[in-house]
Every structure is written in structure tokens, then in C-alpha cells.
Amino acid sequence: MRLSIIISFTCLAIVFGTGLSVSNFTVYLGDNPTTCNNCHVMDAAYEGWYHGGHKLVATCNDCHTPHDLIPKYWVKARSGFNHVSAYTMGHLPDPLRAKPVSRDIVQENCIRCHSTTVRMITDGQKDNSRYCFECHRRVAHGERGISILPYQDTQK
């Protein structure tokens, strides 16, 4: 009984370790935007960012993950699991849309970087009913960016 448990855990560790090694998972711990473009479905988003206004000042993680260490890697782990699951199970949505929690993270990061401008525009009143990217969608990802707003989707 004890030997079978040890063998089972050893096999599981080998499979898990092999998966991590084959996937080169450590690149996903960094901030290099080309990592986000490893999946072909991100081509338009990456190209839009590359040609957009934020390329010189922000990477994907600056906008799409929290900046505190533990929440940042929690979001990266959760997103990574969701992405791997979607590809493995063949349930990749078309078109891609940000989940509400992702939209909130992007909004917080917009305000964090542009707090002075936001204060001047809102005169100290935070407008919680709209996201910055509803009006400024082309800023981060340029003309080629993918809309994360469902009402802009022309496909049915």
C-alpha cells in the first residue's frame, strides 16, 4: 500500500515536471510581451500593442495584472490555467473577451498610471460606471487592437 502511494506520487511528479519543462513555463513568470504572443490568437493584440501608444511605457503585465507580487502571480496562474484548459479542451472563445475581473484590473492600472489626468478630468469624482478603455480603446493596442467590449462585436 505504502509503496503504491510512493510510486503514484513519483509518477505524478515526473509527469508534472515534464509538463513544466516542455512548456518552458518560466518564461510566463516574466514581463516580456513576446511571451503573451506565444499563442497565435494573441497576434492582433500583440501587433496592436507593438504599433500602439503604450509600447514605450508599458508591457502586457503593466496593464493586465495587479502590481502587488502575490495578486500578480495569482492572476497569472489563474489565467494560465484557464488558457491551457481552453486550448486543451478546445473551448477557445471566438472572439476573445476579457472577463469582468480582467476589466477591473485594467481599469485600476489605467487609473494608477494616469491618476493626475483622471483627477483633472473627473474633478475628484470617480466615475465607476464606465471603463477608461470604453473611450480610449485604441490607445494601448492601437487601431489593430481587439475589442474587449461585447457590444462592439459584429459576429453573431
N, C-alpha and C positions, 0 to 999 in steps of 0.2 A: 504494500500500500504506500509506504513512505517512498520507496524507490520510484514508483509510477508517478507520484507527485513531483519528485525532483526531475525526472525525465520530461514530464509535461511542461514544467516551468522552464527548463533548459531549452526545449524545442520552441516554446513561445518566445523566449528571449532571443534566440537565433533568428527566428522569422521577423521579429520586431526590429532587431538590429540590422538585418539585411535590408529590410524596407527603408529604414532611415538612411542607410549607406547608399542604396541605389537611387533614392530620391534626392540625394545631396541636400538634405533638409537644412543644413546650417546656413545656406545662402538665404533662406527665408527669415533668418533671425536678424539680418542686417537691414540697411536702408537703401540699397541700390535699386533704382526704378526698373532696371532691365530684368530684375527678378520677377516683378509683377507681370512683365511681358512674356514670361516663360509659356504662358497659356495663350494659344492663338486667339482666343476670344477677347483678349485684352489688347489686341493690336491697335484698334481705333482709339481706345482710351490712352494708351501709351503714346501713340503718334500725336494725338491731340495735345497731351501734356508737353511732349517734346517741342512742338511748334507753338505752344501757348505761352501765356504771360508769366506763369509761375515756375517755369523750368529753372531759372537762375536763382530762385529763392526757396523752393520747396520741393521735396520728394513726395512720393506716394504716402509714406508714413506720416509726414508732417500734417497732412490733411485728413487721412483716412484712419488714423489710430490715435488713441489718447496719448498724452505725452508723459504721464507718470509710468514708471517702469512696469509695475505689476499689471495695471489695466492694459497697457500697450501689448504686452505679451499674452495676456488673456484673450484680447480681441484677435491678435494674430493667430493664436492656437485655434480659437473657435472658428474663425474664418477659414483657416487652412483645413480644418476637419470638414467644414461644410463644402468647400471646393472639391476636396478629394472624394467625398461622398457623392457629390453631384456628378463628377466625371465617372466614377466607378459604377454607379448605378444607372448612368445615362439619363439623369434628370436635370440636365443643364437648361435653365430657362433661356428663352429667346424672345425678346431682348433681355439683357441683363438689367436688373433693377436693384438699387440699394434698399436694404431693409430699413425700417424706421430707426433702429438703434444706430445704424451706419450714418443715416442722415443727421441724426442728433450729434454724432461725433464730428462730422464735417462742419456742422453749424458752430459747435463750440470752438473748433480750431479757426474758423473764419473770424469769429469774434475775438479770440485770443490774439491773433496776429494783427487784426485791424481794429483793435479796441478804440483807439483815438478817433478814427474815422467814424466808427459806429456811434460813439458818443456824440460827435458833432452832428451826425445825421438824425439821430433819434432824440437828441437833447436830453440824454439820460434815461429815456424810456425805452425799455427793451420790447420790441415787437415780437412776441412769441408766436404770432400766428403765421409768419412766413419765414422761409429759409432764405439766407443770402443768395444761394445758388438758384433760386427761382428767377431772379432777375439777372444775376451775374453768371449764368451757366457757362458761358464761353470763356470766362476769364482763366480758369485753371486748365481746361482741356482744349481751349481754342475752338475754332469752327468745327473741327473733326470730332469733338467730344461726344460721348454717348449720353443721352438724356437719362437722368435717374428719376424723372417725373412721369408717372403713368399717363397723365393727361396729354403728354406730348407724343405718345406712342401712336403711330399711324397704322401699325399692324393690328389685325384682329384675330 
